[in-house]
Amino acid sequence: MIEAGTKAPEFTLMDQEGKQISLSDFLGKKVVLYFYPKDNTPGCTRQACAFAGAYEQFVQKDIAVIGISKDSVTSHVKFAKKYHLPFTLLSDPDLEVIKAYGVWHEKKLYGKLGFGVMRTTFIIDEQGMITHVMPKVKPDTNASEILEILA
């Protein structure tokens, strides 16, 4: 996994509106980049809704919020509409960005081993440097913890 103090890997992915979004589009502002396993699952829904609930506070601080999963753009569209998510969701079906940030890990689910996204949040500063890495975050408190860090 990438560590704090390193340059955030650049990427360009499609968002839920079908637009290409690059990390470099956000130079000059802080970015909360969170990786999550799957749209419409209980933990991921709670995490996204917590970010949506705190979104105005992020906007007031001029902080961009971006969620990334391997789900399709179509899945992101449905997820964003269903829960009124006001922030950017990016689709990484080829796992390029997920692997670049080191959040693709072996997991055990119901006794079976497989691979999946480890729920992780990165805070990136105005120059594109990672200032905080938050592995294995709790879905319900991730947004509020970040606001405390950036207060």
C-alpha positions as CSV (number, residue, x, y, z in Angstrom):
1,M,0.0,0.0,0.0
2,I,1.2,3.5,-0.7
3,E,2.4,5.5,2.3
4,A,1.8,9.0,3.5
5,G,4.5,11.4,2.1
6,T,4.5,9.9,-1.4
7,K,3.1,11.4,-4.6
8,A,-0.4,10.1,-5.3
9,P,-0.4,7.9,-8.5
10,E,-2.1,9.8,-11.4
11,F,-5.1,8.2,-13.0
12,T,-7.9,8.8,-15.4
13,L,-11.2,6.9,-15.0
14,M,-14.9,7.3,-16.0
15,D,-17.3,8.7,-13.5
16,Q,-21.0,8.0,-13.0
17,E,-21.9,10.6,-15.6
18,G,-19.6,9.0,-18.2
19,K,-17.0,11.7,-18.0
20,Q,-13.3,11.0,-17.8
21,I,-11.9,12.3,-14.5
22,S,-8.2,12.6,-13.7
23,L,-6.6,13.1,-10.3
24,S,-4.7,16.0,-11.8
25,D,-8.0,17.8,-12.4
26,F,-8.0,18.4,-8.7
27,L,-4.5,20.0,-8.2
28,G,-4.9,23.0,-6.0
29,K,-7.4,21.4,-3.7
30,K,-7.4,18.6,-1.1
31,V,-8.9,15.3,-2.2
32,V,-10.4,12.5,-0.1
33,L,-10.0,9.4,-2.2
34,Y,-11.7,6.4,-0.8
35,F,-11.7,2.9,-2.2
36,Y,-14.6,0.6,-1.4
37,P,-15.5,-3.0,-2.4
38,K,-18.9,-2.8,-4.0
39,D,-21.9,-0.6,-4.8
40,N,-25.2,-1.4,-2.9
41,T,-23.7,-3.6,-0.2
42,P,-24.4,-2.7,3.4
43,G,-21.0,-1.3,4.5
44,C,-20.4,0.5,1.2
45,T,-23.8,2.1,1.3
46,R,-23.3,3.3,4.9
47,Q,-20.0,4.7,4.0
48,A,-21.3,6.5,0.9
49,C,-24.3,7.9,2.7
50,A,-22.0,9.2,5.5
51,F,-19.9,11.0,2.9
52,A,-23.1,12.4,1.4
53,G,-24.4,13.5,4.8
54,A,-21.1,15.4,5.4
55,Y,-20.7,16.6,1.8
56,E,-21.5,20.2,2.5
57,Q,-18.8,20.4,5.1
58,F,-16.3,19.0,2.6
59,V,-17.5,21.6,0.0
60,Q,-17.1,24.4,2.5
61,K,-13.5,23.4,3.1
62,D,-12.9,23.1,-0.7
63,I,-12.2,19.4,-0.4
64,A,-13.1,17.0,-3.3
65,V,-14.6,13.6,-2.4
66,I,-14.0,10.7,-4.8
67,G,-15.1,7.1,-4.3
68,I,-13.5,4.3,-6.4
69,S,-14.6,0.7,-6.9
70,K,-14.3,-1.9,-9.6
71,D,-18.1,-1.6,-10.3
72,S,-19.2,-0.4,-13.8
73,V,-20.3,3.1,-14.7
74,T,-23.8,1.8,-14.9
75,S,-23.7,0.4,-11.4
76,H,-22.3,3.7,-10.2
77,V,-25.2,5.6,-11.9
78,K,-27.8,3.5,-10.1
79,F,-26.0,3.7,-6.8
80,A,-25.6,7.5,-6.9
81,K,-29.2,8.0,-7.9
82,K,-30.6,5.6,-5.3
83,Y,-28.8,7.3,-2.4
84,H,-28.6,10.8,-3.8
85,L,-24.7,10.8,-3.7
86,P,-23.5,14.3,-4.6
87,F,-19.8,13.4,-5.1
88,T,-17.8,11.6,-7.8
89,L,-17.8,7.8,-8.1
90,L,-15.1,6.4,-10.4
91,S,-15.2,3.0,-12.1
92,D,-12.0,0.9,-12.2
93,P,-13.1,-2.4,-13.7
94,D,-9.5,-3.3,-14.8
95,L,-8.2,-2.7,-11.2
96,E,-5.4,-0.4,-12.5
97,V,-5.9,2.3,-9.9
98,I,-7.0,-0.1,-7.2
99,K,-3.7,-2.0,-7.6
100,A,-1.6,1.2,-8.1
101,Y,-2.8,2.3,-4.6
102,G,-2.1,-1.1,-3.2
103,V,-5.7,-1.8,-1.9
104,W,-6.3,-5.1,-3.8
105,H,-5.8,-7.8,-1.2
106,E,-6.5,-11.4,-0.5
107,K,-9.6,-11.7,1.7
108,K,-11.4,-14.5,3.4
109,L,-15.2,-14.5,3.0
110,Y,-17.4,-17.2,4.4
111,G,-14.3,-19.4,4.8
112,K,-13.2,-19.0,1.1
113,L,-10.1,-17.1,0.0
114,G,-10.4,-14.6,-2.7
115,F,-9.3,-11.1,-3.7
116,G,-11.0,-7.8,-3.2
117,V,-10.7,-4.2,-2.4
118,M,-9.6,-3.3,1.2
119,R,-11.7,-0.4,2.3
120,T,-9.1,2.4,2.5
121,T,-9.1,6.2,2.4
122,F,-6.3,8.5,1.3
123,I,-6.1,12.2,1.9
124,I,-4.2,14.0,-0.8
125,D,-3.0,17.6,-0.5
126,E,-3.2,20.5,-3.0
127,Q,0.1,19.4,-4.6
128,G,-0.9,15.8,-5.1
129,M,1.0,14.3,-2.1
130,I,-0.6,11.7,0.1
131,T,-0.8,13.2,3.6
132,H,-2.9,10.4,5.4
133,V,-3.5,6.8,4.7
134,M,-6.5,5.2,6.5
135,P,-6.6,1.4,6.0
136,K,-9.6,-0.8,7.0
137,V,-11.8,2.2,7.9
138,K,-15.1,1.9,9.5
139,P,-17.9,2.8,7.0
140,D,-20.0,4.8,9.5
141,T,-17.3,7.0,10.9
142,N,-14.8,7.5,8.0
143,A,-16.2,10.8,6.8
144,S,-16.4,12.3,10.3
145,E,-12.8,11.1,11.1
146,I,-11.5,12.9,8.0
147,L,-13.3,16.1,8.9
148,E,-11.6,15.9,12.3
149,I,-8.2,15.4,10.7
150,L,-8.7,18.3,8.3
151,A,-10.3,20.7,10.9
